Amino acid sequence: MAKRKEEPHEEHADESWLIPYSDLMTLLLALFIVLFASSTIQEEKFKAIMSSFSSAFGVSEGSNIIEMFPEGALTPVNLAEPPPPPQPRRQAGEDGGGGAFKNQMDNLYASLERYVSDSSLEGTIGLEFNGENVMITLKSDIWFQSGSAAITSDMVNQAGALSALLMDNQDAEHPLEIIVTGHTDNVPIHTSRYPSNWYLSMERAFNFLAVLLENTELDPGLFSARGYGEYQPVADNGTPEGRQMNRRVELAVSRRQESEAAIVF
């Protein structure tokens, strides 16, 4: 009897990988639905959806999936609500110190007025006050000769008196910032010491600042100096009297601004 011919064995592809793959896809879909729902629907609806997923994935009652989220994570987000406006830059001591600062500046200006009046210096020291800043101007040629930044004995005396008044009106909680500015007339200068009026005005400011800071009770961190040369005249440089008025030093006293983060290059 003839042997029965064996039929070739048919190999089938192993498709068992589809089971974990389908489970993974289901879990991912559930995750995306949860993420979408948590940002767009109300909390009660979200809890109902999560309860359905708990039942679908066989999570026991009492260990609801919702418990996996921290408190407050399900609060709906109103995407239409605009972000809060940026806070304006505050001056030092502004929170509750506005009245104290006004009193401080009023007292300083009153002290300066009394000093100028008692010393008969109305023609040589000018005062301005706009309610926030005090400007003190040394405005006579007794302070500086043309082309010179040398400090005279009169300037030393006035600087000592002004430094004492500034010290008396300083407040640790509401510090006052003082900027000393030098000015010149428009007579050209070009020497080894002063290549231009810029240099001359700067040295006038620095020299006066140095005399002010001989008062060791003042905080040097509250002082700075600058020079404007001939470019901010207060009188006509075409006359000797006008040039005398333009050779001056100014002290601007104001409320100290909060320092901002430094930019590092």
C-alpha positions as CSV (number, residue, x, y, z in Angstrom):
1,M,0.0,0.0,0.0
2,A,1.4,3.3,-1.0
3,K,2.4,5.7,1.8
4,R,0.2,8.7,2.4
5,K,2.0,11.8,1.4
6,E,2.5,14.2,4.3
7,E,1.1,17.6,3.7
8,P,3.5,20.4,4.5
9,H,3.0,22.0,8.0
10,E,1.5,25.5,7.7
11,E,3.2,28.0,10.0
12,H,1.1,30.8,11.4
13,A,2.5,34.2,12.4
14,D,2.6,34.7,16.2
15,E,0.1,37.6,16.8
16,S,0.3,37.5,20.6
17,W,2.0,40.9,20.7
18,L,-1.3,42.5,19.6
19,I,-2.7,42.0,23.1
20,P,-0.3,44.2,25.1
21,Y,-0.2,46.6,22.2
22,S,-3.9,47.1,22.2
23,D,-3.9,47.5,26.0
24,L,-1.2,50.1,25.7
25,M,-3.2,52.0,23.1
26,T,-6.2,51.9,25.3
27,L,-4.3,53.3,28.2
28,L,-2.8,56.1,26.1
29,L,-6.2,57.0,24.8
30,A,-7.5,57.1,28.3
31,L,-4.7,59.3,29.4
32,F,-5.2,61.8,26.6
33,I,-8.9,62.0,27.3
34,V,-8.2,62.6,31.0
35,L,-5.7,65.4,30.2
36,F,-8.1,67.0,27.8
37,A,-11.1,66.7,30.1
38,S,-9.2,68.1,33.2
39,S,-8.5,71.4,31.3
40,T,-11.9,71.9,29.7
41,I,-14.7,70.4,31.7
42,Q,-16.1,71.0,35.1
43,E,-15.0,69.0,38.1
44,E,-18.2,67.1,38.6
45,K,-18.3,65.9,35.0
46,F,-14.6,65.0,35.3
47,K,-15.3,62.9,38.4
48,A,-18.1,61.1,36.5
49,I,-15.7,60.3,33.6
50,M,-13.0,59.1,36.0
51,S,-15.4,56.9,37.8
52,S,-16.3,55.3,34.5
53,F,-12.6,54.7,33.8
54,S,-12.2,53.2,37.3
55,S,-14.9,50.7,36.5
56,A,-13.5,50.0,33.0
57,F,-10.0,49.3,34.3
58,G,-11.2,47.2,37.3
59,V,-10.1,49.6,40.0
60,S,-11.7,48.7,43.2
61,E,-14.3,51.0,44.6
62,G,-12.7,53.0,47.4
63,S,-9.5,53.5,45.5
64,N,-10.9,55.8,42.8
65,I,-8.5,57.1,40.1
66,I,-9.5,60.6,41.2
67,E,-7.5,60.1,44.4
68,M,-4.3,59.9,42.3
69,F,-4.6,63.6,41.5
70,P,-3.4,66.3,44.1
71,E,-6.0,68.5,45.7
72,G,-6.9,71.4,43.4
73,A,-5.6,69.7,40.3
74,L,-9.1,69.3,39.0
75,T,-10.1,72.9,39.3
76,P,-11.3,74.1,35.9
77,V,-9.1,76.7,34.2
78,N,-10.6,79.8,32.6
79,L,-8.4,80.3,29.6
80,A,-10.2,83.5,28.7
81,E,-9.1,85.2,31.9
82,P,-6.2,87.6,31.2
83,P,-3.0,87.4,33.2
84,P,-2.6,89.9,36.1
85,P,-1.0,93.2,35.1
86,P,2.7,93.7,36.0
87,Q,3.3,95.5,39.2
88,P,4.8,98.9,38.8
89,R,8.3,99.5,40.1
90,R,8.2,100.6,43.7
91,Q,10.4,103.1,45.4
92,A,12.2,102.1,48.5
93,G,9.8,102.3,51.4
94,E,6.7,103.0,49.3
95,D,4.5,100.5,51.1
96,G,3.2,102.7,53.8
97,G,6.0,105.3,53.6
98,G,4.5,107.9,51.3
99,G,3.5,110.2,54.2
100,A,6.8,109.7,55.9
101,F,8.7,110.6,52.8
102,K,6.7,113.7,52.2
103,N,7.3,114.9,55.8
104,Q,11.0,114.0,55.4
105,M,11.3,116.2,52.2
106,D,9.2,119.0,53.7
107,N,11.5,119.1,56.7
108,L,14.7,119.0,54.6
109,Y,13.4,121.9,52.4
110,A,12.4,123.9,55.5
111,S,15.8,123.3,57.1
112,L,17.6,124.5,53.9
113,E,15.4,127.6,53.6
114,R,16.2,128.5,57.2
115,Y,19.9,128.0,56.7
116,V,20.1,130.1,53.5
117,S,18.0,132.9,55.1
118,D,20.0,132.9,58.3
119,S,23.3,132.9,56.4
120,S,22.1,135.6,53.9
121,L,23.0,133.2,51.0
122,E,19.9,133.9,48.8
123,G,22.1,135.2,46.0
124,T,24.6,132.3,46.0
125,I,22.5,129.2,46.9
126,G,19.3,128.5,45.0
127,L,16.6,126.1,46.3
128,E,13.8,124.5,44.3
129,F,11.2,122.0,45.6
130,N,8.4,120.3,43.5
131,G,6.9,118.2,46.4
132,E,9.1,115.2,45.6
133,N,12.6,116.4,44.8
134,V,14.8,119.2,46.2
135,M,17.4,120.9,44.0
136,I,20.2,122.8,45.7
137,T,22.2,125.1,43.3
138,L,25.5,126.8,44.2
139,K,25.2,129.5,41.5
140,S,27.8,132.2,42.0
141,D,31.4,132.7,40.8
142,I,32.5,132.6,44.4
143,W,32.4,128.8,44.0
144,F,34.4,128.4,40.8
145,Q,36.6,130.6,38.7
146,S,36.5,130.1,34.9
147,G,38.5,127.1,33.9
148,S,39.0,125.9,37.5
149,A,37.5,123.1,39.6
150,A,39.4,124.1,42.7
151,I,37.3,124.1,45.9
152,T,37.4,127.5,47.7
153,S,37.2,128.0,51.4
154,D,33.6,129.3,51.0
155,M,32.7,126.0,49.2
156,V,34.2,123.9,52.0
157,N,32.1,125.8,54.6
158,Q,28.9,125.5,52.6
159,A,29.6,121.8,51.9
160,G,30.0,121.1,55.6
161,A,26.8,122.9,56.4
162,L,24.8,121.1,53.7
163,S,26.2,117.7,54.6
164,A,25.0,118.2,58.2
165,L,21.5,119.2,57.0
166,L,21.4,116.1,54.7
167,M,22.5,113.9,57.6
168,D,19.9,115.3,60.0
169,N,17.1,114.5,57.4
170,Q,18.2,111.0,56.4
171,D,16.1,108.1,57.4
172,A,17.2,104.5,57.4
173,E,13.8,103.3,56.2
174,H,13.4,106.0,53.6
175,P,16.9,106.9,52.4
176,L,17.5,110.0,50.3
177,E,19.6,109.8,47.2
178,I,21.9,112.7,46.3
179,I,23.3,113.3,42.8
180,V,26.0,116.0,42.5
181,T,26.2,117.6,39.0
182,G,28.9,119.9,37.7
183,H,28.3,122.6,35.0
184,T,30.6,125.0,33.1
185,D,30.2,128.1,30.9
186,N,30.9,127.8,27.2
187,V,34.4,129.1,27.2
188,P,36.4,126.4,25.3
189,I,39.1,124.6,27.3
190,H,41.8,122.2,26.2
191,T,44.6,121.5,28.6
192,S,46.4,118.5,29.8
193,R,44.2,118.4,32.9
194,Y,40.9,119.3,31.2
195,P,40.7,118.2,27.5
196,S,37.2,119.7,27.4
197,N,34.4,121.2,29.5
198,W,33.1,117.7,30.1
199,Y,36.2,116.9,32.2
200,L,36.0,120.2,34.0
201,S,32.4,119.8,35.0
202,M,33.0,116.3,36.2
203,E,35.9,117.3,38.4
204,R,33.8,120.2,39.9
205,A,31.2,117.6,40.8
206,F,33.7,115.1,42.2
207,N,35.6,117.8,44.2
208,F,32.4,119.0,45.9
209,L,31.2,115.4,46.5
210,A,34.5,114.6,48.2
211,V,34.1,117.6,50.6
212,L,30.5,116.5,51.4
213,L,31.6,112.9,52.2
214,E,34.2,114.2,54.7
215,N,31.1,113.9,56.9
216,T,31.7,110.2,57.8
217,E,28.1,109.8,59.1
218,L,26.8,110.1,55.5
219,D,26.4,106.9,53.5
220,P,28.6,107.1,50.3
221,G,26.3,104.5,48.7
222,L,23.6,107.2,48.5
223,F,25.8,109.6,46.5
224,S,26.8,109.9,42.9
225,A,28.4,112.5,40.6
226,R,28.0,113.5,37.0
227,G,29.0,116.4,34.6
228,Y,27.1,118.1,31.9
229,G,29.8,120.4,30.6
230,E,28.5,123.6,29.0
231,Y,25.3,121.9,27.6
232,Q,22.7,122.8,30.3
233,P,23.1,126.5,30.8
234,V,20.7,128.5,33.0
235,A,21.8,131.9,31.7
236,D,23.1,133.5,28.6
237,N,26.8,132.7,28.0
238,G,27.1,135.9,26.0
239,T,27.6,138.0,29.2
240,P,30.0,137.7,32.1
241,E,27.1,137.5,34.5
242,G,25.5,134.7,32.6
243,R,28.8,132.7,32.4
244,Q,29.1,133.1,36.2
245,M,25.7,131.6,36.7
246,N,26.5,128.7,34.4
247,R,29.6,127.8,36.4
248,R,27.7,125.9,39.1
249,V,27.2,122.7,41.1
250,E,23.8,121.2,41.7
251,L,22.6,118.7,44.3
252,A,19.5,116.8,43.4
253,V,17.9,115.1,46.5
254,S,15.3,112.5,45.8
255,R,13.8,109.3,47.1
256,R,16.1,106.4,46.5
257,Q,14.8,103.9,43.9
258,E,14.9,100.2,44.5
259,S,17.9,98.7,42.8
260,E,17.1,96.3,39.9
261,A,18.8,93.1,39.0
262,A,22.2,93.7,37.4
263,I,22.7,92.7,33.8
264,V,25.8,90.6,33.5
265,F,27.5,90.5,30.1
